[in-house]
Amino acid sequence: MENGTVLNHEMETASTITIKGILSLLMQNVDEKNGKRLISLGIGDPTVYSCFHTTHVAGEAVAEALQSEKFNGYSPTVGLPQTRRAIAEYLSCDLPYKLSSDDVFVTSGCTQAIDVALAMLGRPGANILLPRPGFPIYELCATFRRLEVRYFDLLPKKGWEVDLDSVEALADQNTVGLVIINPGNPCGNVYSYQHLKRIAETAEKLKIPVVADEVYGHLAFGDNPFVPMGLFGSIVPVLTLGSLSKRWIVPGWRLGWFVMSDPCGMFKNPKIIERIKKYFDILGGPATFIQAAVPCIIEQTDEVFFRKTINTLKQTSDICWDMIKEIPCISCPQKPQGSMAVMIKLNLSDLEDISDDIDFCFRLAKEESVIILPGTAVGLKNWLRITFAADPPSLKEALGRLKSFCERHTKILQIY
């Protein structure tokens, strides 16, 4: 009990908020007696809605791998050779150099890839630079790895670009990495080639690698095309994290990757490679038959499937953008350009009886049976994150209820 008490005390210094944890609490606050169907815009799981579904190729490839009975045993801890090779070839299509299968490690979703990246970078007294707002799993993983977290701001008035001046101010000789998420979760931004190059040049100046979370890779539908951070691997070492989850609409399959986009070989020291391999020896990767299906999934998925997903996201993001402009008390600094979510500013001074973003979301859940995520959960107090990966009728209904809620709670003086 004493050891448990010590552990609990140490963990109290970290954020206790997780997205799934707070969404679970919000769900418990829904009033089932109000007669309104529950609509959740709180989590990026597009499979909840019928307008998002994976390609038939993916399901058939998994079924074939399973029915072959060739993939019921253990896979190599770093992943099946054919899976690593397929991922390397897939990512190399967008790069000026070729990745090899040795650069790729298969993980149980992007979350495990995050843990691997931070475990590999961590050392006593080290710190890591994380974006704010961002994905809270990074902070949790850093805490368990005894990594100090230092937050740099994303700038809403500049398309949620990285505040590179703050990055330079925060970094010191103990900084071991800089994390970026592109396309952005939770902001819905997509970084330009020029901005990514500046990020790479800043990281090179500071002599730290970039951890590039590209779980929403290619899900871009605005002015900026998706540009992989690995494109700048000759400037600075890049650890690319990704998965099948979002682009192929299969988050429950838990198939991700940790990739060293490092053509200059700075990370290819034999001791580093051996350390990574040993760490994978203690991890449980994705199911072997899911891994075995990956080459077929990547090679045979038609471009039409991807275009349909992007067109749907563009449609729902447009709905979100247009309807939010008509809702009092909230505002959106930039139209979504990619991913599946957008950050909304809560104008608290216009509300009569709401104390903060968490209070807002709990009251909304209770009164309207609509779930959205308080910005505090992603590091930005008195903001909201809305996931627009939903079918248009449900999205319109949810945003209509959000509008009714805001109108009810708007200060009377603001109406006249």
Secondary structure, 3 states (H helix, E strand, C coil): CHHHHHHHHHHCCCCCCCHHHHHHHHHHCCCHHHCCCCEECCCCCHHHCCCCCCCHHHHHHHHHHHHCCCCCCCCCCCCCHHHHHHHHHHHHCCCCCCCCHHHEEEECHHHHHHHHHHHHHCCCCCEEEEEECCCCHHHHHHHHCCCEEEEEEEEHHHCCEECHHHHHHHCCCCEEEEEEECCCCCCCCCCCHHHHHHHHHHHHHHCCCEEEECCCCCCECCCCCCCCHHHHCCCCCEEEEEECCCCCCCHHHCCEEEEEECCCCCCCCHHHHHHHHHHHHCCCCCCHHHHHHHHHHHHHCCHHHHHHHHHHHHHHHHHHHHHHCCCCCEECCCCCCECCEEEEEECHHHECCCCCHHHHHHHHHHHHCEECEEHHHHCCCCEEEEECCCCHHHHHHHHHHHHHHHHHHECHHHHC
